[in-house]
Each structure stands twice: as C-alpha cells, then as structure tokens.
Amino acid sequence: MNNASSYDKKREEFDNLFNSIDEKQAEKKNQEALATMDYVYRRLDYTEQRRFGYLQIGIAILAFSSAVGAIVAALFNIASSSQITKILLHFLSPFIIGLFITGLLMVIWYNSQTNPNYPFIDITKTWKWFYHYMDIKKLKTQIRYSAQDRQKYNMEYLDKLKMYADKSINKNIKEELKQNIEQLYLYLVLEKFKNDFTRQLQRILIRGIIITTSGSAFFLIIRILLILAKK
C-alpha cells in the first residue's frame, strides 16, 4: 500500500467519526472546539514570544561580545607589555569568542526554525484556516507589480475569493466541526514544535555559557601556572 492510499484511508476514518453525531451535537462540540482553539492559540502565541526572547538574547550577546572585544583590543594596544593585561587577555579572548559564537548560533538556529517545511502541510485539509489549501499560494508574491501583473493578480484574487465564499456558505455544521477540530489539533502539534524549538535555543544558550566560562577559566589557570613556573 503506497503512502497516498494510506493517507486517504486515514482521512476517511477521520471523516467517518462525524457520521454518528447529529447537527445539535455537532453545534455543541463546535462551540467547545472554538473555545479550546482560542485558549490553545493564546498559549501558542506565548510560546512563540518565549522563542523570540531567545533571539533577542542572541542578538544582545552578539552586540555585547563585539563591544567588549573592541574595548579589550584597544586596552591591549595601550598596555600590551603589562603582565596583568596579558593575563586578562588570556581569559577574556576565549570568553569573548565563545560568547560571540553562542550568540551567532542562537540567531542562525532561530532563523532556521522559522517557517520550516512542516511534514503535515501535505496532508492537512483546513481550507477554512490556511491559505495553502485554497490555492492562494499560486498568487504571485513580489514587491512591485506591473499594470498587467496587477490586473492578473486582482482577477486571481477575486476568483479565489468566490471559491472561498462558496465553500464557506455551503458547508454544513459537520464540515465546520471537522475544520475546527483539525485546526485545533494542528495548533497542538505546532505548540509541540514551538516548545521543542524553544528548548533547542535554551540548550544552545546554557551550553554556550558553560563551555565559554569553563574554557576561559581553563586558559586563565594555564596562563597563571606558566607565569608561576617561570619564577
């Protein structure tokens, strides 16, 4: 059995779940689904704000390490012969480099997580909620449009609007319930992704700080031991 037929079978099993309920039950469960969706969406938004917070931390670390690096370089040029300056340089150099790499990794990782190619995009059918299933993605997206492109885009827009309105007007309460339940489940799956992505950024930050601090302390100790060995 190929994947397409397996997906169709699973989709049919999902659709069949709604055959045994009447319109009154469907209406009640639809209201419950909408209320739950609102709660989960707010939770999803909170999770995304937490993830965005790690991007801000990464950018702040990049700015801080760059500024401190410039200051240390300037001080070293002024007092390069000082023993204390050399000791500080052996501590601060790996510390600054480690912080910079940590911040850079956080920024890169955050951007790689943003709008990934989710595997379930190909099988969900939430046309009510997501442009992907209403063929809107075929509309040409660019910064500027020629008069001809603008006219073509507007015609496509009106065609898709009519299609969306027709499906929205003619759907029954069971179809509405199916759309909302699948969208609710999609929110829950997205929340898992967002939480996992946030934990990944958190691990980069924690491990980066631990490795940076430990490495800097190691180089500082080695430098001090070398100085003491020469005396």
C-alpha positions in Angstrom: 0.0 0.0 0.0 1.5 3.4 -1.0 1.5 6.5 1.1 -1.2 8.2 -0.8 -3.7 5.4 -0.3 -2.7 5.1 3.3 -3.3 8.8 3.9 -6.7 8.5 2.1 -7.7 5.6 4.4 -6.7 7.5 7.5 -8.6 10.6 6.2 -11.7 8.5 5.6 -11.5 7.1 9.1 -11.4 10.7 10.4 -14.3 11.8 8.3 -16.4 8.8 9.4 -16.1 9.8 13.0 -18.6 12.6 12.3 -21.3 10.4 10.7 -22.7 9.2 14.1 -23.5 12.7 15.5 -26.5 14.8 14.7 -26.5 18.6 14.0 -27.3 19.6 17.5 -24.4 17.6 18.9 -22.1 18.9 16.2 -23.1 22.5 17.1 -22.3 21.9 20.7 -19.0 20.3 20.0 -18.1 23.0 17.5 -18.6 25.7 20.2 -16.3 23.7 22.5 -13.7 23.3 19.8 -13.7 27.1 19.1 -13.3 27.9 22.8 -10.4 25.4 23.1 -8.8 26.8 19.9 -8.8 30.3 21.4 -7.1 29.1 24.6 -4.5 27.0 22.7 -3.8 29.8 20.3 -3.1 32.2 23.1 -0.8 29.6 24.6 0.9 29.1 21.2 1.4 32.8 21.0 3.0 32.9 24.4 5.4 30.0 23.4 6.4 31.9 20.3 7.1 35.0 22.4 9.4 32.9 24.6 11.2 31.6 21.5 11.5 35.2 20.2 13.0 36.2 23.5 16.0 33.8 22.8 16.6 35.6 19.5 16.8 38.9 21.4 19.2 37.3 23.9 21.3 36.0 21.0 21.4 39.5 19.4 22.3 41.1 22.7 25.1 38.6 23.3 26.5 39.4 19.8 26.4 43.1 20.5 27.9 42.7 24.0 30.8 40.4 22.9 31.6 42.7 19.9 31.7 45.8 22.1 33.8 44.1 24.8 36.1 42.7 22.2 36.7 46.1 20.7 37.4 47.5 24.2 39.8 44.7 25.1 41.7 45.1 21.8 42.0 48.8 22.5 43.3 48.3 26.0 45.8 45.6 24.8 47.2 48.1 22.3 47.6 50.7 25.1 49.2 48.4 27.7 50.4 45.3 25.8 53.5 45.0 27.9 51.6 44.7 31.2 51.6 41.2 32.8 48.1 41.8 34.1 46.9 42.8 30.7 48.3 39.6 29.2 46.6 37.5 31.9 43.3 39.3 31.3 43.7 38.8 27.6 44.1 35.0 28.0 40.8 35.0 30.0 38.8 37.5 28.0 39.8 36.4 24.5 38.2 32.9 24.6 35.3 34.3 26.7 34.5 36.9 24.1 34.9 34.5 21.2 32.8 31.9 23.0 30.0 34.4 23.7 30.1 35.6 20.1 29.8 32.1 18.7 27.0 31.3 21.2 25.0 34.4 20.1 25.7 33.7 16.4 24.5 30.1 16.8 21.3 31.3 18.5 20.5 33.8 15.8 21.2 31.3 13.0 19.2 28.5 14.7 16.3 30.8 15.4 16.1 31.7 11.7 16.4 28.1 10.6 13.4 27.2 12.8 11.3 29.9 11.4 8.6 28.8 8.9 10.1 25.3 8.4 8.8 22.8 5.9 6.4 21.1 8.3 5.7 17.5 7.3 2.0 17.7 7.9 1.4 20.5 5.4 0.8 17.9 2.7 -2.0 16.1 4.4 -4.0 18.6 6.4 -7.2 20.0 4.8 -8.0 23.0 6.9 -9.0 25.2 3.9 -11.0 27.5 6.2 -8.0 28.4 8.2 -4.9 28.2 6.0 -4.2 29.7 2.5 -2.2 26.6 1.5 -5.4 24.6 0.8 -7.3 27.3 -1.1 -4.8 27.6 -3.9 -3.9 31.1 -2.8 -0.3 30.2 -2.8 -0.4 30.4 -6.6 -0.9 34.1 -6.4 2.3 35.9 -7.4 4.1 37.5 -4.5 6.5 40.3 -5.2 7.4 43.8 -4.1 6.2 45.7 -7.2 3.7 44.8 -9.9 3.4 46.0 -13.4 -0.1 47.1 -14.6 -0.5 43.7 -16.3 0.6 41.7 -13.3 -1.6 43.8 -11.0 -4.7 43.1 -13.2 -3.9 39.4 -13.4 -3.4 39.2 -9.6 -6.7 41.0 -8.9 -8.6 38.6 -11.2 -6.9 35.6 -9.4 -7.8 37.2 -6.1 -11.5 37.6 -7.0 -11.6 34.0 -8.3 -10.2 32.6 -5.1 -12.5 34.8 -3.0 -15.5 33.4 -4.8 -14.3 29.9 -4.3 -13.7 30.5 -0.6 -17.0 32.2 -0.1 -18.8 29.4 -1.9 -17.2 26.7 0.3 -17.9 28.8 3.4 -21.5 29.4 2.7 -22.3 25.9 1.6 -20.6 23.9 4.3 -22.8 22.3 7.0 -22.2 22.2 10.7 -20.4 18.8 10.5 -17.9 20.2 7.9 -17.5 23.2 10.2 -16.8 21.0 13.1 -14.3 18.9 11.1 -12.4 22.0 10.0 -12.2 23.4 13.6 -11.2 20.1 15.2 -8.4 19.6 12.7 -7.3 23.1 13.1 -7.3 22.7 16.9 -5.2 19.6 16.6 -2.9 21.5 14.2 -2.4 24.1 16.9 -1.4 21.4 19.4 1.1 19.9 17.0 2.5 23.4 16.3 2.8 24.0 20.0 5.0 20.9 20.3 7.2 22.2 17.5 7.5 25.7 19.1 8.2 24.2 22.6 10.9 21.9 21.1 12.4 24.8 19.2 12.5 27.0 22.3 14.2 24.2 24.3 16.8 23.9 21.5 17.6 27.6 21.8 17.7 27.3 25.6 20.2 24.4 25.3 22.5 26.4 22.9 22.5 29.3 25.4 23.2 27.2 28.5 25.8 25.0 26.9 27.4 28.0 25.2 27.8 29.9 28.5 29.1 26.8 30.4 31.7 26.0 27.6 32.7 29.6 27.3 33.1 30.1 31.0 34.9 26.8 31.6 37.2 27.3 28.6 38.1 30.9 29.7 38.8 29.8 33.2 41.0 26.9 31.9 43.1 29.3 29.8 43.4 31.7 32.7 44.6 29.0 35.0 47.1 27.7 32.4 48.5 31.2 31.9 48.9 31.8 35.7 50.6 28.4 36.1 53.0 29.2 33.3 53.9 32.6 34.9 54.5 30.9 38.3 56.6 28.2 36.7 58.9 30.8 35.2 59.6 32.4 38.6 
